[in-house]
Structure formats: structure tokens, C-alpha cells
């Protein structure tokens, strides 16, 4: 009804749809918490500086991720990335309950999380599509 799904693609399409729904819902929740934390702990000026810090950190993180992507199989990289971000959430929760001010670090982390997890989803979707099409257009 919404897309051209052929025989044998139904389960993969549903799983990808569920995956992106969960990712975007999780990001929406994290973004709400992020904005509340940064504004209550530092204000709009700190939010602006944190955005600049996020951009600078991404300038270092993206090449490192690209380097890792050439040395680690994609499925293993996907699992490692998700475990890394899940463990960070546990740490943020523990530090937050301990009364540590985590607003700036959490703000930057959520921005990096959104870039990496969403791009990882599309890379995974591309892999599934290429396999379903018998190799796809790109080697």
C-alpha cells in the first residue's frame, strides 16, 4: 500500500520500519531530555557553545568511525556502536542520579548519537536491499 514490496521482502521491510520507528522515537525522547537539561543547567548561551563543541567533536569522530568501518565487519560495527551508546545511557543515568551536572556532555552526546545511529540504520538498510537485489548497483 505504501511501497513496492515484492515477494520475500515483507519481513525485512517490516523490521526496517520497526527499527526506524524505534530509533526516531528514542531520539525524540532523548532530544526532549537533552534540551531540558541544557537549558536548566546552563541556558541558551551554553546550548550555543555546546552545539559548536558537538560540531568540533564530530570532525574527529566521523573519520575515526570511517577508519573503524574499513577494519571491522559491518554487522560487528553495528553491534559495537549500539552497545557503546546503550552503555553510555546507563552511565548518564548513574551520573544523573548521583547529582552530577551532565547537561553539556549529554547535549553533545545526543547530537553525536543521532548522526551515528541514523547513518548506521541507512547503511544497514542499504546492505539488506543490496542482498535482496542480488548485489545492487554498487560493488
BAROMI-556881 format. One record per residue (C-alpha): x, y negated, z negated. Coordinates in nm, 2 decimals. Layout:
# residues N
{{X,Y,Z}};
...
END
This chain:
# residues 139
{{0.00,0.00,0.00}};
{{0.28,-0.24,-0.09}};
{{0.57,-0.10,0.11}};
{{0.66,0.15,0.38}};
{{0.73,0.46,0.16}};
{{0.78,0.78,0.35}};
{{0.76,1.15,0.25}};
{{1.02,1.23,-0.02}};
{{1.07,0.87,-0.12}};
{{0.78,0.83,-0.36}};
{{0.96,0.93,-0.68}};
{{1.27,0.72,-0.60}};
{{1.05,0.42,-0.52}};
{{0.86,0.46,-0.85}};
{{1.17,0.50,-1.05}};
{{1.33,0.19,-0.89}};
{{1.01,-0.01,-0.95}};
{{1.00,0.10,-1.31}};
{{1.37,0.02,-1.35}};
{{1.35,-0.33,-1.22}};
{{1.03,-0.39,-1.42}};
{{1.21,-0.29,-1.74}};
{{1.52,-0.49,-1.66}};
{{1.33,-0.80,-1.59}};
{{1.11,-0.76,-1.89}};
{{1.41,-0.71,-2.11}};
{{1.58,-1.01,-1.96}};
{{1.27,-1.22,-2.02}};
{{1.27,-1.13,-2.39}};
{{1.64,-1.18,-2.42}};
{{1.62,-1.52,-2.25}};
{{1.35,-1.63,-2.49}};
{{1.56,-1.54,-2.79}};
{{1.87,-1.69,-2.63}};
{{1.70,-2.03,-2.57}};
{{1.56,-2.04,-2.92}};
{{1.89,-1.95,-3.08}};
{{2.10,-2.20,-2.89}};
{{1.86,-2.49,-2.94}};
{{1.81,-2.42,-3.31}};
{{2.18,-2.37,-3.38}};
{{2.33,-2.64,-3.16}};
{{2.09,-2.84,-2.95}};
{{2.07,-2.93,-2.58}};
{{2.43,-3.06,-2.56}};
{{2.57,-2.73,-2.69}};
{{2.34,-2.55,-2.44}};
{{2.50,-2.75,-2.16}};
{{2.86,-2.67,-2.27}};
{{2.76,-2.31,-2.31}};
{{2.64,-2.29,-1.95}};
{{2.98,-2.43,-1.84}};
{{3.16,-2.17,-2.06}};
{{2.94,-1.90,-1.91}};
{{3.05,-2.01,-1.56}};
{{3.42,-2.00,-1.65}};
{{3.39,-1.66,-1.81}};
{{3.21,-1.53,-1.50}};
{{3.51,-1.64,-1.30}};
{{3.72,-1.39,-1.49}};
{{3.46,-1.12,-1.54}};
{{3.35,-1.07,-1.18}};
{{3.69,-1.00,-1.04}};
{{3.76,-0.76,-1.33}};
{{3.43,-0.58,-1.25}};
{{3.52,-0.56,-0.89}};
{{3.86,-0.41,-0.98}};
{{3.68,-0.16,-1.20}};
{{3.44,-0.08,-0.92}};
{{3.72,0.03,-0.70}};
{{3.87,0.26,-0.96}};
{{3.56,0.41,-1.13}};
{{3.28,0.61,-0.96}};
{{2.96,0.41,-0.93}};
{{2.75,0.63,-1.15}};
{{3.01,0.63,-1.42}};
{{3.04,0.25,-1.39}};
{{2.67,0.21,-1.42}};
{{2.66,0.42,-1.74}};
{{2.96,0.24,-1.89}};
{{2.81,-0.10,-1.81}};
{{2.48,-0.02,-1.97}};
{{2.64,0.14,-2.28}};
{{2.86,-0.17,-2.31}};
{{2.56,-0.41,-2.30}};
{{2.35,-0.18,-2.53}};
{{2.63,-0.17,-2.79}};
{{2.66,-0.55,-2.77}};
{{2.29,-0.58,-2.86}};
{{2.35,-0.37,-3.17}};
{{2.64,-0.59,-3.27}};
{{2.44,-0.91,-3.21}};
{{2.16,-0.77,-3.43}};
{{2.40,-0.68,-3.71}};
{{2.57,-1.02,-3.70}};
{{2.24,-1.20,-3.68}};
{{2.11,-1.01,-3.99}};
{{2.43,-1.10,-4.17}};
{{2.37,-1.47,-4.12}};
{{2.64,-1.53,-3.86}};
{{2.56,-1.81,-3.61}};
{{2.56,-1.62,-3.28}};
{{2.37,-1.87,-3.06}};
{{2.65,-1.98,-2.83}};
{{2.80,-1.64,-2.79}};
{{2.46,-1.48,-2.73}};
{{2.37,-1.75,-2.48}};
{{2.68,-1.68,-2.28}};
{{2.63,-1.31,-2.31}};
{{2.27,-1.31,-2.18}};
{{2.38,-1.51,-1.88}};
{{2.66,-1.26,-1.80}};
{{2.42,-0.97,-1.88}};
{{2.17,-1.10,-1.62}};
{{2.43,-1.13,-1.35}};
{{2.58,-0.78,-1.40}};
{{2.27,-0.58,-1.47}};
{{2.07,-0.71,-1.19}};
{{2.35,-0.68,-0.94}};
{{2.41,-0.33,-1.07}};
{{2.05,-0.24,-1.01}};
{{2.07,-0.36,-0.64}};
{{2.39,-0.17,-0.59}};
{{2.22,0.15,-0.72}};
{{1.91,0.09,-0.51}};
{{2.14,0.05,-0.21}};
{{2.31,0.38,-0.29}};
{{1.97,0.56,-0.31}};
{{1.85,0.40,0.01}};
{{2.17,0.49,0.20}};
{{2.14,0.85,0.09}};
{{1.77,0.86,0.19}};
{{1.86,0.72,0.54}};
{{2.14,0.96,0.59}};
{{2.43,0.72,0.53}};
{{2.27,0.39,0.62}};
{{2.42,0.12,0.84}};
{{2.74,0.06,0.64}};
{{3.02,0.31,0.57}};
END
